[in-house]
């Protein structure tokens, strides 16, 4: 049976155009949505409040996919004013959260996890859930490919492409690039990932082959949040080659060395929110609603 969301109070804490779409979707479900530091779409009625007011009011709290920085400031804040500082989720602000209110966030820092644990705030990190990650890999891949097209003077069809990592994003990237006619090689760490790459018809390699394959590649896509493209690998790459790094900040590329060598290297945090915010927002909204439904079912609501 479909869940009745009418009147559920949702507090959105900062965000980008994805959260704008979330606000529309939640409002269309009859939820009462308020936000801090988020510009509101014209078709959504709202009340903007101070962070403390929203924390103390909401039944459900949503922070951005990008989470918070090491100071607790939420990612992708695009509206503030002189009297509205960027919202922070810290041990100083979280005591305002009502007991029993879950905080959904893409990914949390160790400090935020510790603060929530000590204060009894239910913290739900949704970015690595299969439901979110597989769906979000689609706009991520399309956005990364868009950047590659914009910064190359040749087609991806027939190009030599290297994809580093074969998790959700790497899998969708490699499959999409292969469908465009690219010659795709994949470097992965695990035997299962190597086997999956083989099954999907892309060239499977272990990470020991990164330097050799990068030297041959026209475009490298990195999905691994570790230094897999250090200076010694970059020096073997051709000047004018392109790196699209979609790994979690700070990425896996030595960007300073890449610039010195004439390699175009792009770190692309929050890519779905830039290139496909409507789709990406729908993915966030669906994920949160699914998690909320499971929580309510578990609580016997």
N, C-alpha and C positions, 0 to 999 in steps of 0.2 A: 504494500500500500504506500502511495506517495506520502512523503512527510509534509506536514503542515508547518510552513515556515513563517506564517503571518505573525508579525509582532516580535520576532526574534531580533534582539538588539545587537547590531554588528558595529564594532569600532575598527576603522581602517587607519593604520598608523603610517602615514607617508606613502610613497609609491610613485609609479610612473603611469604611462597610459594603460598598462595592464590593469592596474587597480581602478582606473576610471571605468573600464569595462566590467570589472567585478562589481563596482557600485551599481551600475545599470542592471546587471543580472540579478543581484541580490534584491534590489528595490522592486524589480519586476516580480519577484517571488513573494512580495509583501513584507520583506524584512525591513526593519527600521535601521537605516544606515547613517552613521556619522563618521567624520574623518578629521584628522589633523594633518595639515600641510599637504593637502591634495586638492588640485583644482577640480571643481565639480562640473559634470556635464549638465547642459541646460535642461535636459529632460529628467533630471533626478532632483527631487526635493531633498533638502539637507539642512543640518545644523552643524556648523563647524564649532569645535570646542577646543579648549586647552587639553593637552595630553592627559593631565590628571583627571579631568572631567570625563573623558572618554573611557579611561581605564576603570573608573569607579562606576560606570553606567552600563557597560556592554555585557551581553551574555556570551559573546564570541569576539575575540580579538584577532585581527589579521595584520601582520607586518609583511613587508615586501619579500619577494622571492630572494633577493640579494642579501637579506638578513641585516646584520648590524656590523659596524666596524669595531675595532678594539676599544673604542671609547663608548660603545653602546649606541652610537647614532645610527638611525635606520638608513638603509640604502635608497638611492633614487628619489630623494625628496626634491620636488620641483616647485613647490610654493612655500615660501616663508615670508614673514613680514618683520618689521622692526620689533613688534611686540610678540612675535611668535617664533621662538628659537627652534632649531631643528629638533625633532623629538628624539629622546634617548630612552632606551630600555635598560635600566641599570638597577642595582640594589637600592638606589635612592628613589626611583620613580615607581618600581613594581609593587611596593606595598599598597598602592592605591587600587590594584586589581581586586575585584570582588571575588570572594571565595567561590571556587567551583567554576570560574571562567577560564576556558582554555585559550592559550595564545598560540596561534598558528603562524609559523615563520618558515621561509625557505630553508635557511640553515642558520644555526646559532653558533656563537663563539663559546669557548670554554667558560668565560666569565659570565655570560648570560645563562648558560646551563646551570652554573653553580648558584647564581642568584635566584633563579626560579626554583631550584631544588630546596634551597634554604628557606624560601618564603612560601613554599607550597603552591606555586603557580604551575599549572599543568602546561608543559611546553611540548608542542607537536611540530617537529621538523619534517616538512612534506616534500622538499626538493628531491630527495633520494627515493621516495616511494615509487614503486613500479608504475602505478597509475599515472602519476605526474611525469616522471622522467621519460617514459617511452613516448607519451604524447608530446611533451615539450621538445623532444629531440627533433621533431619534424620542422617546426619553425626555426629551430636553431640551425639545422642543416641547410634549410633554404636561405636563411640569412647569411650564413658563412659562404655558401656558393655565390650568392649575390655579390658579396665583397670581392671574391676571387674574380668574377667576371668583370667587375668594374676596374680592377687593377692589373689586368693582363691584356696583352695585345693579340691574343690568339684564342681560339675556341678551347673549351674544356674537352670537347670531343677530340680524341686522339692525343690529349696531353698526358704526360706522366704525372700521376698524382700519388702522394704518400699520405696515408691516414695513420696517425699515431694514437693507439688506443682503440679497443673494439668493445667498449661498453655500449650503452644505449645510443649515445650521440654518434660514436664512431661507426656503429652498425648502420644507422640510418644514413649517415654521410656517405659511407662507402657504397651502399646499395644505390643511392640516388646518383652519385657520380658515375657509377658503372652504367646506369641506365641512360646517361647522357653520352656514353661512348668513350669515356675516359679509360685510360690504362691505369687501374687502381692497384696499389700495393698497400698492405696493412702490416704494421708492426704492433704486436701485442705481447703481453707478459704471460698469460695463463694458457695452458694446453687446451682448455675448453674454448677460449677465444680463438686460438689458432684453428681449431677444428671447425668452429662456426664460420670463420672467414673462408676456409676451404669449401665448405658446403654452399656458401653464397657465391662462390665463383670469383672471389677477389684474392689476389696473391698474398698468402699468409707468410709472415716472417716473424722471427723473434726480435726482441729489442736489440740484440747484438748487431743487427743489420742496419740500424738507423743511419749511421754515417754513410755507408755505401749507397743506400737507397735515397737519402736526402741529396746526395751529390748528383743523382740522376734525375731528380724530380723537378718539374716545372712549378708545382704548387704543393705545399705541405700543409695539412690540416692537423693541428694538435688538439687532443682532448684530454691529455694526461696532466694532472696538476702536480708536476714534478719537473725538475730541470733536465728534460730530455733533449733539448736543443741548445746545448752549451756552446761556448766559443769554438772548441775544436771541431764540432760537427758543422757549425755555420761556415767555418773557413773552407770547407770542402764543397759548399753549395755555390752555384753559379750566381754571379752578380745579376740582379734583375729578377731573380726568382721571388716567389711570394710565399709568405707564411701567414696562415690564418689560425690564430691561437684562441680557441674557445674554452680553454680550461679555466677553472676558478682562478681569480686574481691571486698571485701575480703571474699566472700562466707558467708555461714550461720553456720559454724562450729567453735567451740573453738578448734583449731588445737593443741595448746599447751597442753591442758588437754587431748585430744585424744591420743597424744603421750605418756603422762605419764601413761595412762591407758592401753597401749598396743593395742590400736585401730588403724588400718591402715586407715588414712584419707588423701585423695588426693584432692587438689584444682586444677582444670583443665581449666584455661583460654585459649581461642583460640584453643580448642580441634579439631574442624574441620580442621584447618590449619595444625595440626600435623598428624592426622590419615587419612585424606582424602582431601589433598590440591587441587587435581585436581577437584573433585566434588565441594568442597567448593568455589573454585575460579570461577567455572562456575556459581554457584548460585549468587555470588557477581556481576559478569559481567552481567548476565541476569537481575538482579534487577536494576543495574545502567542504562542499556540500556532501560529498560522499563520506568524508571523515567525520563530519558532524552527525550524519545519519547513523553511522556505525557506533559512534559514541552514545547517541541517544538510545539506540537499540540495546547497547550494553548496559545502560543505566535503567533500562526498563521503562523509558519514556514513551 
